[in-house]
Amino acid sequence: MHLSLGVSVKEKYNNSKIYRIKKHEKNTKITINQVLCVLICIESLICGFFIYKLATRKQRHIETLENIEMSLDMSTNYVRELLTTAVNNNKNLNSDEKLFIVNNIPVFVEYKDYIDVNYLKDKLSTLKIVYKKKGNGSNGNIRTKGEYNHFTNIITFYNAKSIEKVEPATFTHELFHVMQKTHYRDRNEYLIETVNTIFNENNTERQEKTLYSNYFIFTKMLIEVIGNEPFNKFQGYTTHEPIVDALVEICGTKKDACELLDNLNEYKRLYDKMSNDFVHSKRYIDKLGRLKKDIIKRISIYYEKKYGFSMENDLIMLYYYDYNRFIEKISERYFIESDDIVIREADELNYFNRFKDSKLIVYARGPIKQIQINIYPNGTSSKKDNIIEDYNIIVEINNENRYLNNVKKLVLDK
């Protein structure tokens, strides 16, 4: 009886244990299934979100292009009055700020065919300006003098307590960002800043002293290749499509053109980081050197395909990407020792102001050799070099004299 009872209890115990194990396995399966269901739902939501975002972005893109087309039908007087009223009725701005902005409205009016005028009117009517005595930019860059946030529609100036302490070039730079209706920034960060910097300098005659001035030469080289029309469009609406399309029309694929823009973005990112962190390590310098070489090589392919000769035969392109070679060619023309030439300043080409001539004027200083040749009655001769010290040299380079070795363009600029 005792033995029989013991076996029965053991069997019940084993059966109970098996039941618990099976129940646990079943619950585990239910839990795994539930997790999988949740993950699938999350994935579906994420996919749905991105599809919605892309669809929304595409719709905004179409609407913006339609709005810009509507701006073509607006008269200059109407646009001037519309934007001036928007600024004057803005309660966020003081009288000095309003006056400065209104004085720059003629630039907006001149470029009305490339901007969404109603979008700009809305922005100017609610624009706010903030001054901070101390602090860095939102990206932590200690060199940032000002920045515009198109989401909040706020311009922030750093190390300034009022408009009187803001450099005019800095103010107009941020103001012209307001006219840039942003499509998306992922591939356009470099272009947004450099195109706006060139636009600012061309339309205000104010030279900016910013990081962007150190690498906007690539943008100027691209303008020389594909013309300024794609960049006019970009300044009003920051989609890279017109620039990519113009490059593809010359040669290559969209992938090639986008890789060039990606490299420009990376160059800007590394250069800004190196300048902000004061890190001039060999790793940074080498990487920037490789990127610069690759960018110039890619641009040279487009240039040669379009014009039929190397951009080494173009003085303006040399000025942008090879300073030493440019000096060498100038010295050959003016019989000056290249080691003696120092460029003091230059009036660079104008790409965004149709009222100004587009030519490169270089102001240099250096000794010029006067060559004196004496011929004697016996047929012998002697040559003597006379040096004139501190001679000012003004070199004007335009479309008539920019090309070396008698090369001619195969295709005219559009």
Secondary structure, DSSP 4 states (H G I P E B T S, - for coil): -HHHHHHHHHHHHHHHHHHHHHHHHHHHHHHHHHHHHHHHHHHHHHHHHHHHHHHHHHHHHHHHHHHHHHHTTS-HHHHHHHHHHHHHT-TTS-HHHHHHHHHTHHHHHHTGGGS-HHHHHHHHHH-EEEEESS---TT--TT--EEEETTTTEEEEES-SSGGGS-HHHHHHHHHHHT-EES--TTTHHHHHHHHHHHHHHHH-----SGGGGTTHHHHHHHHHH-SHHHHHHHHEE-SHHHHHHHHHHSS-HHHHHHHHHHHHHHHHHHHHHHHHT---HHHHHHHHHHHHHHHHHHHHHHHHHHSS-GGGBHHHHHHH-HHHHHHHHHHHHT--GGG-EEEEEEPPPSS-TTS---EEEEEEEEEEEEEEEE-TTS-EEEEEEEEEEEEEEEEE-TTT-BSTT---SS---
